[in-house]
Amino acid sequence: MSMSVPNTASQGDDEGLGEAIASINVTPLVDVMLVLLIIFMVTAPLMLSQVPVTLPKAALQEMGKPRDPLIVSFDLNGNYYIDTGGGHVDQMTIDQLPARLHEIAQAEPDNLVYIRADKGAVFDKVRDLLKIAAQAGFYKVSLMSQAQP
């Protein structure tokens, strides 16, 4: 019994030798990328510099109580009120208001000011009150409203 092996290449031709392979094997590339990803995930938290610092201890009483905000209110009758905290409320007119706000701003320039206006008030009065507070020297001014149920 004899077997014959088919001759795929012709005897004088070198066509089958030296041909370029047109496909790329990406498996080794993916393996290398996964290894690098794992290395960076493990070492990234270690790269954060943490300076060993012993922080001082402080009691809450030492920090002091925060200041009460200044509340400026007005009603539909044209009455203006300044609540400086502690239950003390001063009633005044629009002409007295700028001088009083300026006096308070000189004593506490970084104090927070809340403006309370009646819901039926004209917006022009609210705008004027915001302008007076800004001219007095307050730069933290907010409008107060009631939360809806």
LOTIKE-733872 format. One line per 3 residues: number of its first residue (from 1); their letters; for each residue x, y, z of N, C-alpha, C. Coordinates in steps of 0.02 Angstrom, whole numbers. Layout:
BEGIN
NUM) A) X:Y:Z:X:Y:Z:X:Y:Z  ...
***
This chain:
BEGIN
1) MSM) 40:-57:0:0:0:0:44:62:0  33:103:-43:74:162:-48:31:224:-43  59:272:-13:22:335:-5:59:389:-44
4) SVP) 20:427:-73:51:482:-109:31:548:-76  77:591:-69:65:656:-39:56:706:-96  0:741:-94:-10:789:-148:40:846:-143
7) NTA) 66:867:-197:114:921:-200:76:985:-211  71:1027:-158:31:1088:-164:70:1144:-197  133:1144:-189:173:1196:-220:203:1169:-284
10) SQG) 202:1210:-333:233:1188:-396:308:1190:-389  340:1151:-426:411:1142:-417:451:1201:-442  445:1244:-465:489:1299:-482:462:1365:-455
13) DDE) 404:1362:-425:373:1424:-402:381:1432:-326  393:1492:-303:397:1506:-232:337:1547:-209  280:1536:-237:221:1576:-221:196:1565:-150
16) GLG) 202:1506:-122:176:1492:-55:222:1516:1  282:1535:-14:330:1556:37:331:1632:44  334:1656:106:343:1727:118:281:1770:112
19) EAI) 222:1741:112:161:1782:108:147:1814:176  122:1875:177:106:1911:238:38:1888:264  34:1882:330:-30:1862:361:-69:1927:374
22) ASI) -130:1931:352:-169:1992:355:-209:1999:420  -207:1951:465:-245:1956:527:-197:1969:585  -223:2005:637:-184:2022:695:-213:1984:754
25) NVT) -172:1954:793:-193:1918:853:-193:1968:911  -252:1987:936:-258:2037:989:-257:2007:1058  -257:1943:1064:-258:1910:1130:-199:1930:1173
28) PLV) -137:1930:1149:-82:1952:1191:-87:2025:1211  -114:2067:1167:-122:2138:1182:-173:2147:1239  -228:2111:1236:-279:2115:1289:-250:2090:1355
31) DVM) -211:2038:1353:-181:2011:1414:-134:2063:1446  -94:2095:1406:-48:2146:1432:-88:2205:1462  -140:2226:1428:-180:2282:1453:-215:2265:1519
34) LVL) -240:2205:1526:-272:2185:1588:-222:2183:1645  -162:2159:1633:-110:2158:1685:-93:2229:1705  -85:2274:1657:-70:2344:1673:-126:2376:1712
37) LII) -188:2362:1694:-246:2389:1729:-245:2366:1802  -233:2304:1814:-231:2278:1882:-174:2310:1921  -117:2319:1890:-60:2351:1924:-77:2422:1945
40) FMV) -108:2460:1899:-126:2529:1916:-181:2533:1968  -228:2486:1966:-281:2487:2016:-254:2471:2086  -204:2431:2090:-175:2414:2155:-129:2470:2180
43) TAP) -91:2501:2136:-42:2550:2158:-70:2621:2164  -127:2637:2132:-153:2705:2134:-169:2729:2205  -202:2689:2247:-214:2713:2315:-150:2723:2355
46) LML) -98:2687:2338:-35:2694:2375:2:2757:2355  -14:2785:2296:20:2845:2273:-5:2908:2306  -64:2906:2337:-91:2964:2370:-48:2980:2431
49) SQV) -25:3040:2434:18:3058:2490:-26:3076:2550  -16:3042:2603:-53:3056:2664:-2:3077:2717  -7:3140:2735:39:3167:2784:13:3149:2854
52) PVT) 54:3117:2894:31:3100:2961:29:3162:3005  -31:3183:3023:-42:3242:3063:-85:3224:3123  -66:3245:3181:-106:3235:3241:-148:3298:3251
55) LPK) -213:3291:3243:-258:3348:3248:-273:3364:3321  -281:3428:3337:-298:3446:3406:-371:3430:3420  -386:3419:3483:-454:3405:3503:-486:3470:3528
58) AAL) -549:3480:3509:-585:3539:3530:-656:3520:3548  -680:3549:3601:-749:3537:3621:-795:3585:3584  -856:3567:3578:-904:3607:3541:-915:3675:3575
61) QEM) -909:3677:3641:-919:3740:3677:-864:3790:3661  -804:3766:3645:-748:3810:3631:-757:3846:3564  -794:3816:3518:-802:3845:3452:-849:3904:3452
64) GKP) -891:3909:3501:-937:3965:3505:-1001:3952:3468  -1051:3987:3487:-1117:3981:3456:-1119:4024:3393  -1148:3998:3339:-1152:4040:3279:-1198:4099:3291
67) RDP) -1182:4153:3258:-1222:4214:3266:-1292:4205:3236  -1339:4238:3267:-1406:4239:3239:-1406:4284:3178  -1442:4264:3126:-1445:4308:3067:-1487:4370:3081
70) LIV) -1474:4420:3042:-1513:4482:3046:-1574:4473:3002  -1634:4484:3029:-1696:4475:2991:-1729:4543:2983  -1737:4563:2920:-1771:4626:2905:-1838:4608:2874
73) SFD) -1892:4633:2906:-1960:4616:2883:-1999:4679:2868  -2048:4672:2826:-2096:4727:2817:-2164:4698:2800  -2215:4736:2820:-2284:4713:2809:-2318:4759:2758
76) LNG) -2382:4746:2747:-2419:4784:2696:-2433:4856:2718  -2428:4870:2783:-2441:4937:2808:-2381:4983:2801  -2325:4958:2777:-2265:4998:2768:-2221:5001:2830
79) NYY) -2232:4957:2878:-2191:4953:2938:-2131:4907:2925  -2073:4929:2945:-2012:4890:2937:-1988:4868:3006  -1962:4807:3010:-1939:4779:3073:-1870:4750:3063
82) IDT) -1827:4759:3114:-1761:4728:3114:-1757:4684:3176  -1745:4620:3164:-1736:4572:3217:-1662:4554:3220  -1627:4579:3271:-1556:4567:3276:-1540:4503:3315
85) GGG) -1590:4466:3333:-1580:4403:3369:-1591:4413:3444  -1604:4358:3477:-1614:4362:3549:-1683:4389:3567  -1729:4391:3520:-1797:4414:3534:-1805:4490:3533
88) HVD) -1754:4527:3513:-1757:4600:3511:-1776:4622:3440  -1834:4655:3433:-1859:4677:3368:-1869:4752:3370  -1841:4789:3322:-1850:4861:3318:-1896:4877:3260
91) QMT) -1946:4920:3272:-1991:4943:3219:-1967:5012:3197  -1967:5023:3131:-1944:5087:3105:-1976:5102:3038  -1963:5162:3013:-1989:5182:2948:-1935:5170:2895
94) IDQ) -1954:5177:2833:-1907:5166:2778:-1850:5218:2780  -1863:5277:2808:-1812:5329:2812:-1759:5313:2865  -1779:5278:2918:-1732:5260:2972:-1693:5197:2956
97) LPA) -1719:5157:2910:-1690:5091:2897:-1618:5092:2871  -1600:5134:2821:-1531:5132:2796:-1479:5149:2848  -1493:5197:2890:-1444:5216:2942:-1435:5160:2993
100) RLH) -1490:5128:3012:-1486:5073:3061:-1449:5013:3031  -1464:4996:2969:-1429:4940:2936:-1354:4954:2928  -1338:5016:2912:-1267:5035:2906:-1231:5029:2973
103) EIA) -1265:5048:3026:-1237:5043:3094:-1224:4969:3112  -1271:4925:3095:-1263:4854:3110:-1208:4824:3066  -1204:4846:3003:-1153:4820:2957:-1083:4840:2978
106) QAE) -1076:4898:3010:-1010:4918:3035:-987:4873:3092  -1034:4850:3133:-1017:4807:3189:-1006:4735:3167  -1048:4710:3121:-1044:4641:3098:-1051:4639:3022
109) PDN) -998:4651:2984:-1005:4657:2911:-1017:4590:2876  -999:4534:2906:-1008:4470:2873:-1070:4433:2897  -1115:4468:2929:-1176:4437:2954:-1224:4421:2896
112) LVY) -1262:4369:2905:-1312:4349:2855:-1376:4388:2867  -1406:4413:2813:-1467:4452:2817:-1523:4415:2781  -1578:4404:2817:-1638:4374:2787:-1690:4429:2778
115) IRA) -1722:4430:2721:-1774:4479:2709:-1841:4442:2706  -1886:4462:2749:-1953:4433:2752:-2002:4486:2727  -2040:4468:2677:-2089:4515:2650:-2157:4480:2649
118) DKG) -2209:4519:2661:-2277:4492:2657:-2290:4469:2586  -2328:4414:2579:-2339:4387:2511:-2379:4433:2466  -2414:4481:2495:-2451:4528:2454:-2412:4591:2439
121) AVF) -2349:4593:2458:-2309:4653:2448:-2290:4662:2375  -2281:4723:2355:-2260:4740:2288:-2185:4724:2282  -2166:4695:2226:-2097:4675:2217:-2049:4734:2219
124) DKV) -2071:4793:2200:-2028:4852:2201:-2002:4866:2272  -2044:4853:2322:-2023:4864:2392:-1970:4813:2412  -1979:4751:2389:-1929:4699:2403:-1863:4717:2370
127) RDL) -1866:4739:2308:-1806:4759:2272:-1771:4817:2307  -1810:4866:2330:-1781:4923:2365:-1748:4902:2430  -1779:4854:2465:-1750:4830:2528:-1685:4792:2516
130) LKI) -1682:4753:2462:-1620:4720:2443:-1565:4771:2428  -1583:4823:2393:-1536:4876:2376:-1510:4912:2438  -1555:4926:2486:-1535:4960:2548:-1487:4916:2588
133) AAQ) -1501:4851:2591:-1457:4805:2628:-1388:4802:2595  -1386:4801:2529:-1322:4799:2493:-1283:4863:2503  -1317:4920:2501:-1283:4984:2510:-1258:4993:2582
136) AGF) -1292:4960:2629:-1271:4965:2699:-1206:4927:2711  -1189:4879:2667:-1127:4842:2675:-1135:4767:2684  -1195:4742:2678:-1206:4670:2684:-1200:4638:2616
139) YKV) -1164:4582:2613:-1157:4548:2549:-1187:4478:2550  -1212:4456:2607:-1248:4392:2613:-1320:4407:2628  -1361:4413:2576:-1431:4431:2584:-1474:4376:2552
142) SLM) -1524:4352:2588:-1569:4300:2563:-1641:4320:2576  -1685:4293:2535:-1756:4303:2544:-1785:4244:2582  -1831:4258:2628:-1862:4204:2667:-1931:4189:2637
145) SQA) -1949:4126:2641:-2016:4105:2620:-2038:4048:2665  -2101:4032:2661:-2127:3976:2700:-2130:3914:2656  -2111:3857:2684:-2112:3795:2646:-2184:3772:2636
148) QP) -2197:3747:2576:-2265:3722:2562:-2271:3651:2590  -2330:3636:2619:-2339:3569:2646:-2345:3516:2592
***
